[in-house]
Each structure stands twice: as C-alpha cells, then as structure tokens.
Amino acid sequence: MNPSAVAPAPRLRPGLGDVWGGLTAMLVALPAAIGFGVTVFSAIGPGLAGQGALAGVIGAVLMGTVAATLGGTARLVSAPCAPAAALLSAYALEMAGRGEDPALIVALLLGMGLLAGLIQLVLGLIGAGRLIQYVPYPVVSGYLSGVGLLLIGSQLPSLLGLPTDISLWTGLAAPANWDWRALSIGLLTAAVMSLAARRQTHLPATLLGIAAGTLVYLLLSVGDASMRSLTGNSLVLGPLDASGTALLDGIAARWSSLGGLDAAHLSRLAGGALTLAVLLSIDTLKTCVVLDKLTLSRHDSNRELLAQGAANIATAACGGISGAGTLGATLVGLNSGAKTRATGLMQGLFALAAAVLLGHLIAWIPVATLAGILVAIGLRMLDGEPLRFLRSRATVLDLLVVIAVIVVTLAVGLVEASVLGVALSILLFVREQSSASVVRQKLEMGRVPSTWHRPSAEMAMLARRSSAAVIFRLQGTLFFGNTYRLYGDLEQEIQRRRFVILDFKHVHSIDVTAAQLFLQVRDAVHERGARLLLCNAQDDGDRGSHRRHLLAQFGLLQPGSATVRVFDSLDDAIGHVEEALLRESGLTAVDEIPLDIAEVAMFASLRRETLDDLQSALQLRRYESGQIIYAQGAAGDELFWVRRGGVRLLARLPDGTTRPMAGFGRGDYFGGLSFLDKEPRPHDAVALGSTEVWVLSRRDFDALAERHHRMAYLMASAMARTLAARLRRAQDQLVTLDEY
C-alpha cells in the first residue's frame, strides 16, 4: 500500500455531542486504564502501584489524543485495553520470577510497546489491515478467553488482599491470609459493575463500580484508622505524582534502562511485540467493525492501524500502557451523542484534566476496587459461544481449537499461543478447503451445447454423441490439500471420454501442486489419444490471479499441442468439440464454398421465379474477420442470411467486456427478433473469418410480400419455428446456468 494514497482525515471539529461523548467515555476508559497500569506494574513489584496508575493515565491521554488526531474512524475511543494488560503483566511476572531488576523490566515493557507500535505502522503501510480480520473465529475466541482468564488470575491477589510475600496458590489454599476488607470491596465493585452493565444504566458501569467500591471503603474506614491514611496503606493506590517534573524524570529513567537489555531480552522483546501488535490491531479493528454496523459507516483499516501504531509509539515513549480502540468506552461515547473522531480527542483531554486536577482523589481509589473492575472485564472476555460447537460433530474440531489455544495461553505463554493460533488457522483453512469439492459441476456436453444455431440433423447427431465429451466446472482454490481428490474425479472420466473440458471460470488461484496435477491429467489424456480443453484460464491481475501464467510456466500450454487446446470461453471450447464431431460425421459444410440462394433451407420450397425476385431484392455484403455487421442499439430494419463464413452475436457487459450469445453458420439467418418487433438491436453482430451475408431490408420485404404472399407466409412460418426452437433451447440453457 502506498502511504501517499491514503486520503487525509477530516479536520477535528468537536461538537457538543463529541464533548459529552468524550466525557462519558473518559469515565469508562480512565479508571480501566489505571487498573490496567496497576495490574502490570504490580506484577513487577508490590510498591509500584502508584507508577502503574500514572502509566495508565498516560496511556489514556496519549492513546486518546494521538489516535484520534491521526485516525479516520469517527467516534472511536482509544485507551489501554485488557489484552495489552494481560500480555504485559504476564511478561512482567515472568521477568520478575527470574529475578530481573524492576527498572530493567519497566524498560523491557517500554521497548515492547515501542516495537509493537512500529509493527502496527508497518502493517498499515503494507495494507495488512484487512488481513488481520481473517483470523478464524475459534482462534480469536480461544485467545481472548485465555487473556480473560489471565486477567482474572492476575487480579486475584489484589481482590483477596493477599500479602506480597506469598504466592497466589498458597494464598488460595489458606483463607486465613485473605483480607476480608479487600475481598468485600472487590466483590461489591464487580457485582455492581456487572449488574449495571446488564441493566444498561445511563451512568457508565465502570463509574458505578468505582463509586460502590469507594463507598464501601469509606464505610469500613470509620472503624479502622489505618484506612484513613495514605502512608503505608496497601489498600489504596497511593500518591499519584502527575507533575511535569516527575513525569520527565520517570521517562528519562526508563529510557536510560534500555541500555541494560541483552540479546536474550531483545529476542523475547521481538516475539512479545509481534504478539502485542496483532492483539491490539485485532481489538481495534473489531471495535471498528462494530461501529460500522451501528452507525452504517465504513472505516479505513489501514489508516486506523497507522494511527494506532503512532499512538502506541508515543504512549510507550512516555512510559504509558499500550492500548487500542476499546469497545466499551466507544459505545458509551456513541450513546452519549458522539458524532466524529473528535470524541477520542476529547476523551484524552478530559483524562489529562482529571489526572491533573483530581490526582489527590485518584490516590484514594481502593486497589481492590480496580481488581473487581478488571475481574468483571475478564469475565466479559470469556466467550461461551464455542460451547454450541458440541451440538454438531462438524464443529467439534473447532471447539478443540478453542480449548487448545486457551490451555497454551495459560500453561505456556501468549507468544506460544500466538504461534499455535497461526498454525491452527492454517490447519482450519486446509481442512475447510480440502473438505469442499472443487468440482462445481460435471456435465456431458449435451447438457450445455454451444450457442451456435445448427440444423436439426446436426443437432440430432450431436445429441447422440454427447457422451464423447465431459465438462468439469472447477471452483475455489486449487492447492495441495484438494488435488488428490480432484485427480480421482478426473481419472474416472479420462478413461472413457474423447474430450475433457476443464472450465476455470470460478477458480480463484492455482498452486504449484495443482499445476503438477494438470500435467498428469495431460499425460493420461495423451495416452488415450484424447484431447484436453482448457477454458477461462486467463490471468486476472486486478484480483491477483495468475492461472494461465502458472500453467504455461509448467509447460501445459504448449503452442501447437495436439493434446491440449486453450479457449477464452467455455462456449468456444464446446463449439470446437462440436465441429470436430461434425467433421467426423461428414455433416459439416465446406465454408469456403458460397451458398446459392436455393440452398438455404428457408427458401427450399420456393418456385424459381419467386427465388429470382428474392435474389434481386437481396444485397450481398462482405466482411473481414472481426468486422461489425451491426452494433448494439442500431435500428432493426434488416434481416440477414449467412452465405459464407460465420457470425457471432456478442452481448456487452457493464464492465466493458463482451459475452458470446449466439453463433450462426452458412445458410442460417439472424437479426430476426428486431426485424419482427422493430426494436433496436440488443447485441453486436461480428464476422468470424471472411464472411458474406445476404441482407433484406424491411421495405424490400414488404414489397416482395405484396407480390408473393405464399413466400411471405413461408418465411414468417420458418422464422417463427426457428425462433421457437431457439427459445426452447435458451430455456434449457438457463436451467443449466441456474445450476452453474
């Protein structure tokens, strides 16, 4: 994707709805961002909750302002999100478990956020925005459920108020270590938030949860003096220093710590950053898709990835928590009147104002309250929909994919789960493509005759010999997963047919294995002295299809081959087979010999003097190959008979291409429909080879009809019978096309 091709985003002009939408979105995004920050930094060390809260605030401010300024999705609100918190806290716990220096861990998370933002920029620049949306649902479901469980697990120590010197499993096994104050605050917060979310109250559920948890804390503090002081109080966040000096000092310290990263750190950093970038991109684009459905709009995936990448780089550079376009805050803003992308900008500005003006109040937010909020968010991330997969044997494998991704996420790690997810995505694709038949339809030639109008004797002979040719209409993607099954279908027919026609009209792509398969088919056809006819195998550069190029590269399309012939359309291939069968039967006329007027079937019963009058009224016209006899829209005041050569009727399609509608050979007439109803010509008539036609104008026909009533009657009757036969044949073809 050329970045210069991206249209500039509309100017930011916030209206009143955007202001209210940004304010209410901030009430959802900021507390959650603080909770995410506390989660990540608490995994590094118990005394870093205040730094984590500040990192969450930075993330809410910068993700909101930068993403909205550069992005193009109206109403989208960006802020720190649960997938980022789960991934970053998992890495922090792993590093802390190995005894790494806390400052180095913070630097590692900073570097991971920077690299993830750069990866998002690259994804946007190369146009991968839409590709990320094609991750299979079972993989996404398992991954998000696993992240939700990780998020819940990371909050259990804070929810239970466990001492920092004991592990989670030890604490769970010893209820005596639980702090009932923290447990009461956290459970009530989660309950109020979940209830408010189900009732869809006017106030954000997150805000109501914080209010409920803080109220419980205040009531408990009446009888506990230690809860009324910030000093040594592990139940609250503690002082939040959002001053410019403290912020700059923190940024400088984290950047200086990057120098302590070694090769092992950088290796882990790269894998984690890729996982983080994909997670954040999926989370953002999923929110954009929901917005499109609710607002009947359309987002630009690649532009949004560019904006999200820039926002994550700015956020990480300033020590904030990475984020994405968040669904909860976005929907709250939408319901509050948000109209443009200025909503995200206002959310970021309101978050900055709240941190500066209300920082002393944020310090009193109970840690257990944030834990309760994050537990509620984690529970909402658990996807129960895959349980429906148990209802059918066809979807049991999909359920196993979900379970496998969850297990690997919890037992091994998020990076390993990402690798597994990619591998399972490939397996799901191969399974789906392999189980679906690539043979769209298999027909004998008699079911789909060519559009050439032939005499009844020729049609009868072709009907008797229709089993000599078989048509395979292929579809989908021909690749290594389905070639074995395709060859089995073809092999059965190769043994008993003289002509095998392969139609590639609905084939999207062909891989190397499939190309090798067609070489085997060619060899098998050659051994029997039969012919292989390929049609609709043209390359389509606009859709990235290179079918003909690949087949030619493997030597299948050799000029002058007696075994393999290539045609632009199925009708041309069928017409070739019909001509071959007619030549073998001796029914094909010699095209080079012009007809005499008495040899035309329509005039066979006319007397000589009548034929002479008709001959004098006819005009003889000659056309070279490809020359237009009449064009679509021309007046239909002439009737034509083919004296030598052939004529093809072509329909013009809206995309500028043409499609053959009918063909006429020596002795046949055409142009009769417009001649009868006096309407403009519906198609182009084009000469095939050097062609001669007789032309009878309507004025000359009327004059002849006055003198030769019987001739006019016979001509009208013959035209009516021919048109009826053609209509009946067209109806049969329409039935076949409907199946096609």
N, C-alpha and C positions, 0 to 999 in steps of 0.2 A: 504494500500500500504506500503510495506517495503522500507524505505528510502535507505537502503543499496542496493536495487535492481536497483536504478537509476544509469544509466551509467554516468561516468564522462564526463563533457562537453569538447569539443575540446579546445586546447590551443588558447589563443588570439594572433594572428599573423596578425596585420593590414597591408593590402596592400595599394597601392596608392588610389585605389577606395574607401577603407574604410576611408581613411583620408579625401578625398574630400566629401564623403557621410556624414561623421561626421560633417564637417564644415558647409555644407549647411543645415543639419538637425538642427544644433545649431542655425542657423539664423532664423529658424522657431520656435524651441522649447523655446529658451531663452526669446524672447520678450513675447511669450504667457505665459510662466511661471511667468514672472514679473507681467504681467497683472492679472493673477490668484491670485498671492500673494497680490497685491494691492487691489483686489476685496474683499478678505477675511478679511484683516486687516482694510480696510476702513469701513467694517461693524462693527468692534469693536469700532473704534473711528476715527475721521477725521484726526488726527495728526499722524496716524500710517502707512501712505502710504509708507514711506521710509522703515520701518521694513517689510512691506509686500513685497516690491520689493526684499529685501535681502532674505526673506523666499522663494520667487520664485526662486532666483538664487541658493540657497542651494538645493532646490528640483531638479532643472535641473542638477546640478552637481552630487549629490549623486544618484538620480534615474538612471541617465545615466550610471554612472560607476559601481555601485553595481549590478544593474540588468543585465548588460551586462557581468560582470565578473562571476556571478553565473548562469545565464540563459543559455539556449541552442538554442535559436531561432536566426538564422542568420538574420542580417540586422535590427532587431527590435530595435527601439529607444524608451526609456522610459523617461518620464518627467511629471511634473504636468499637469493635464488634466481638462477639463471643468466639468465633473461630480463631481470631488473632490472639485473644487472651488465652484460650486453651493451648494453642500451639506454643506461644511464647512462655507460658508458665511451665509446660512440660519440658522445654529446653532448659529453663532456669532450674527446675528441680533436678534434672539430670546433671547439670554442671555443678550445682551445689552439692549433690551427692558424691561427686568426685573430689570435693574439697577445693574447688576453684575459688579464687579471690572474688568477693562480691563485686568489686569495681570492674574486674575483667568480665564478669557475667553481664553486667549492665552494658559494657562496651560491645559485647557479642550481640546482645539484643538490638543495640543501635545499628550495628553493621548489618544484621539480618533485615531490619526494616528498610535500610537504605537500598540494599541489593534487591529486595522484593519490589520496591518502587521502580527501580531500574528495569527489572524484568517486565513489570506491567507496561512501562513505556515501550519496550521492545515489542511486546505482544500487540500493543495498539498500532505501532508503526508498520508492522508486517501484516496487519489486517486479520489478526487471530481472534478478534472479539467474538465473532460468531462461532468459531470452532469450539471455544470453551463451553458453549451451551450444549454441545453434543455429547457430553459425558453421560453415560447411561444412568437412568434413574436409580437402579439398585446400588450402584457405586456411590452416587451422591447421598442417597438415603443412609447407607451404612456409615459413610464418613461423617455426616452431620450428627447421626445418633451417637457415634463414638466420641465426637467432640463434645456433645452434650453431656455424656457420662463423665468424660474427663473434667469438664467444667464443674459438674456437681461434686465429683470426688475432691477437686481442689478446694472447694468451699466447706467441706465437712469439718475440718479443724476449726475454722472460724465460727461456724454455726454451733459447734459443740463447746466452743471456748476452751479447747484443749491447750495445755501448757506447750510451749515451743520445744521443749526438750524430749518429747515422746513422739513416736511415730503414729500415723493415723490408725493402723491396725491395732496397735497396743491400746490406743485411746478408745477405739470402738469396743474392745473386749473388756474395758474397765470403766463402767459408768461412773465410778467414784471420781474420775478425773474430769467429768463433764462440769461445765459451769452453767447452772440452770438459768442464770440471768441471760447469758448469751443465747442459750437454746430457746428461751421464751421469746426474746426479741426477734430472733431469726425466723422462727416458725410462724409467729404472728405476721411478720412482714411478708413472708412467702404466701401465706393464706390470703391476706388482704389483696396482694397484688394479683394472685390467680383469680380470686373472686371478681375483682374489678375488671380484669381482662375479659372474663366471660360475660359480665353484665354490660360491657361496653359503656361505661360511665363517661360523663363529659370531661372529667379530670383524668389525666394520664394515670394508668395503673401503677407505673413506677413511682410517681409522686405520692400517690396514696399509700403505697407500701412504705416509703421512707417516712411519711408522716406518722403512720401507725407504729413503726419500729421506734422512732424517736420519742413518741408519746409514752410508750411502754418504758423506755429508758428513763425518761424524766420521772415517771411514777416510781420506778424502782430506786432512783437516786434519793428520794425523800428519806428513806430509811438507811441509806448507805452513803456516808460522807465521802468515801474514796471515789465514788462515781461522779462527784461534783467538782472534780479537779482534773485538768489535763495531764498534770505531772504524774508519770508512772501509771497512767490509766490505759491498760491494754484493750479496753472495751470500745474505745473510740479511735478515730483516725489520728487525732493529734494535730498540732500546729501545721498549717499549710502556708509555707512561705512562697507567695506568688509575686514577690517584688522582682524588679528587673535585675537587680544586682545578684540575687540568689539564683535567678534563672540562668544568667550568663555564666556564673561560676559553675553551676551544675553542667551546662553544656560543654564548657572548656574541659572540665574534669573527665567527662565521658569520652570526648574526642582524644584526649591525651592517653586514655587507657587502651585505645585501639592499637597502640604500638606494642602491647603485650600479647597480641594474638599470634600464635604459631601456625605451622602448616596444618596440623590436625584440627585446630579451631576453624581455620579457613575452609577446610573440606566439609566439616559439619555445617558451617555457615552457608555454603552454597546449596547443599541439599535442603536445608530448612528454609532458605529464602525462596527457592523454587516452589516448595510446598505452600508457603505463606502467600506467595503471589497468586498461585492458582486458586487457593481458597478465597482470598479477598476478591479476586476477579469474578469467581462464580457467585459469591454472595452479592456483589454489586449488580451483576447482570441479571440475577434472579429478581432482585428488587425492581430493576428497570422494566423487566417483562411484566411484573405485576402492575406497575404504574401504567404501562401501555394499555393493559386490559381495562383498568379502572377509568382512565382518562381518554381512551380512544386516541392515543398519541403513538408516536414511534420514536424510539431512542436510537442514537448512533453508538453502537457497542464499542467501536474502535476509538472514537473520540472520548468516550467515558473512561476507557482504560488509560488513555494518555493523561486525563485529568486526575484519575485515581493514583496513577504512578507518581505524578508530580506532587500530589498531596502527601503521599506516604513518604516520599523523599524529604519534603520539608518537615513533616512531623518527626521522623526519625532523627533528622539532623538537629532538631531542637530538644531531643530527649523524650518525645511523646510516644504513645502507644499507637501502633498501626491500626488502620481501620478500613472501612468500606462503606458503600451505600447501604444503610441499615433500613430494614423494612418497618420496624416498629415506629421509630421516630418519623420516618417518611409518611406513614399512614396517618399518624397523629397530626402532622402538619397539613396533610391533604384535607383531613376532616375539619381543620380549623380555618380553611379558606385559602390555602396556598395555591398560587397560580403559576409562578415562574421559578427558575433556578435560583432567584434571589432568596428563596426560603432557606436554602442551605447556608448562604452567606449570613443571613440574619441569625440563624441558629448559632453559628460560630461566634458572632459578635456578642450575642446575649450570654454565651458561655464564658467569654472573656470578662464581660462586665460582672457576672455572678462571681467569678473567681476573685476578682479584684475587690469588689465591694462586700462580698459575703464570705470571704475566706475564713474569717474567725468563726462563722456559724458552721461551715463545712467541717471544720475540725471536730465538731461535736457529733457528727454523724456516727452512729454505732457501727463497728466493724461487722457485727452480726446482722445488722440491717442490710448492708451491702451483700453479705453472704446469702441472705434469704432471697434478695432480688436475683442474684446470679443463679441460685438453685432453681428458682421459678423459670428463669430464661432457659437454663439447661433442660428442664423438664419439657418445655415447649419445643425444644430442638429434637426430642426423641420422636421418631417417626413410626407410628403404629400401623401405617398403611400397608407395609410389607407383610403383615400377618394375614392379609387377604390372599397372599400367594399360596397359602396352604389349601385353598379351595380347589385348586386345579393342579394336576400333575405337570402341566406345561409350564407352570411358573415356580415350581419347587426349586429349580436351579437358581432362579433369580433371588429367592429367599436365602439360599445358601451363600450367594454372593454378598448379600447384606450382612449376614452373620459373620462371614469371613473378614470383611472389612472392619466390622466392629471389634472383633476379637484381636486382630492385628493392631488396631489403634490402641486398644487398652493394654495388651500384653507386650507389644514390641515398641511401637512408636508411630508417630504421624508420618514420618518420611517413608517408613516401610509400608505403611498403609497406603500412601500415595502410589508407590511403585506397584503394590498389589492391585490397587484400583485401576491403574493403566493396563496392567496385564489382563485383568478380568474384563475390562472394556473391550480389549481386542478379542478375547475368547467369546464374549457375548455377541460381538459383531460376526465373528466367524460362524458361530452356532446358528445365528439368525439367517445369514446368507446361505449357509450350507443346507439348512432345512428347507429353504424356499426353492421351488423349482425355477430354473432359468428358462425353461421351455414354456413360453407364454401360450403357445398353441401349436398343434401338429395337425396338418391338413393334407388331404390329397388334392391335387391340382384342380379337380373338378369342382371343389367347393369354392374356389376363388379363381375363376377364369380371368384372363386378361380383359382389358377394356376394349380390345379390338372387336368390331362387329363383323361377324363372319357368316357366310351362307349356312343354311341348315345342314347341308351334307357335311361340311367341315365341322360344325358343332357336334353333330352326332358321332363322327369319328373320334373327336377329342374326348367326348364323354366316355366312349368305350375304352379308350387308352389312358384315362386319367390316373390309373394306378401306377403308371410308369414314373411319376414324379411325386415327391413328397416335399412339403414346405414346413420348415421349423421356424417359427417366430420366437426369437430369443428375447430375453428381458433382463434388466438389472445389471449387476456387476459380475463379469466372468473372471473368476480368480481361482487360486489353488484349492479353495475349500469346496467348490462345486463342480470342478472339471471332471472328476471321476464319474459322478452321477450323469453329467451331460453326455459323456462319451458312451455310457451304457445305453442312453436313449437313442443316440445317433447310430450306434453299431447295429442295432436290430433292423433299422431301415436300410442301411447301406447294403446289406446282403440281398435285398430284393427289389431295389429301385434302380432305374437307369439315370435318374436325375435327382439330386438332393439340393434343395434350395435353402439357404440359411439367410434369414432376414434379421439384420442388426438394428432395425429402426429404434427399438426400445432398450438397446444395450447402452449403458452409461459408460462403461470402461472395460478394458481387457488387460489382464496382466500377462506376464511372460509365460506362466504355466498354461494359461488358456490358449495363447498363441501356439505353443508347442502341441496342444491338443488338436488344433485345426490342421497342423501338419500331418498328424497321424490319420485324421479323417481323410485328408487329401490322398495319402498313400493307399488307404483302404479302398477309396473310390477308384483310384487309378488301376489297382489290381483287377478290378471287375470290369474295366473298360467303361465305366460310367462317368458322369460329369458332376462337378461340384460348382454350384452357382451361388455367389455371394452378392447381397444387395443391401443398400442403405448403410454401407460401411464407411461413409465419408467422415473425415475429421471435422470436428466442431470446435474451433479454437475458443469461441465465446464460453463454452461450458468445460473447457479443458479436456475434451475428448480427442484422443489420437489413435483411433481404432485402425484406420487404414494405414497410417504410418507404421504402426507396430506390426501389422500383418505383412506389410511389404518388407519390413526390416528382416523378418524371419523367412523370407523367400516364398511366401504363399502366393503373392500376386506377381507372377512372372509373365511378362508380355508374351503373347503368342502361345500360351499354355493350352494344350488340348484337353486338359482335365479341369482346370479352374477358370471360370469366367466371372467377371465383376460387372455389376449393373448398378445404376444410380437408384433405381426403384424396384420394388417387388413386381410391379406391373411389367416392367421391361424384362425381368427375368422370366416371368411366366410366359410372356409373349415369345421369348426366344425358344422356350421348350415347345410351345405350340407350333411354331414354324418348323422346328426340327421334326416333330411328329407328322406334320402335314407333308413335308418333303418326302419322308419315308413312305407315306401312303400314296404319293403321286397326285394329291389333290391340289397342291399349291400351283397357282398360275404363274406363268413367266412374266414378271413385272416389266421387263424391257419391251414387250410387245404391246403397243397401244390397243385398246379395245375398239371394236366397231360398235356403233350405236345399237345395232340389232343384238349384240351380245349381252347387253345389260338386262338383267333378269326382269326389271320393272317394265321393259318395253318388248319383251319376247313375243307377246301375243298381238302386237300392233301390225296393221297392214303396211305394205311397203310405202304407199302414198302418204300414209299418216307419219311414218318414220321420216320420210323426206321432208315433210312440213316441220316436224320437230327438229330435224337436223339443221334446217335453215334458221330456226329460232334460237338455237343454242350458240353461245360464244365459247371459243376454245381459249383457255388461258394457261400459260406455262409459268411454273415457279421453281426456283432453285431450293436446295435443302435449307431449311430454317427460315425461309421467307414467309411472312404472314399473309395469309389469304384473306382473312378478315379479322378485325380486332374486337375485343370485348366492348360492348356499347354501340357498335355500328348498327346501322339500320338493317333489319332482316327482310329485305325485299328481293333476295335472290336465293335460288336453290342450286345445289352443286352435286355433280356426279364425278367420281374419280375415274379418269380414263387410263392413267398410268401413274405408278408411284404409290404414295400413301399420304394420309393426312392425320394429324393428331390434334385433338381438342385439349386445350390447356386452361385450367382454372387459375386465376390469380388469387393468391392468399394475402391476408393483411400484412404479413411480414415481408412482402415483396417477392417471395418465391412463387413457383407455379407447380401445379399438380396435374398429371395426365388424367383426363376424364373419359376419353374415348378415342378409338383409332379406326380408320376406315381405309380399306384397300380397293383394288380395281373392281369397278362395277357397283360399288356401294354409293349411296347418296348421303349428304349431310347438310346441315343448316335448315332442316325441315321444320323444327319447332318454331323458330322465329318467323319462318316463311308463313306458317299457318296462323299464328296468333298476332303477327305484326308487332311484336315486342323487340327491343334491342337485343343484340347477340349477347348471351350470358358468358361466352368463353372466347378465347383466341383460337383460331384455326391456323395451324402451321404445317408447311410442307415437309415431308420426310423424303429426302433424296430429290432427285429430279422428278417433278410431278406435273401432270397435265390434268385439268379438270374442265368439264362442261359446265356452263353457267346458264341458267334460265331465269330471266327477270320476271317479276310478278306481272308486269304489263304484257310481256310476250306470252306468259302462261294464260292470262285472261283472254288474249286474242286467239290463242290456239283452242281454248275451251269453247269459244263461240263456234268454231268450225268443226271441232272434233269432240263431241260430247262424250262418246264412249272412251276416248283416250283420257279425258279429264277424270272420268269416273274411275277408270282402271288405275290411274296414277294416285288418286286420292285414296282408293281402297288399299293399294300396295303400301302407301305411306302410313296409313292407319295401322295395318297389320305389323309393319316393321316397328313403328313406334310402340305398339302394344308389347311386342316381343322384347324390345329394348327395356321397356318399363318393368316387365316381369323379371328380366334378368337383373336390372338395377335393384329391385326389391330383394332378390336373393342375396345380392352382394351386400346390401345394407344390413341384412340379418347377420351375415358373416362379420362385417365390420363392427357391429354391435358387440359380438363376442370378442373381437380383437381389442 
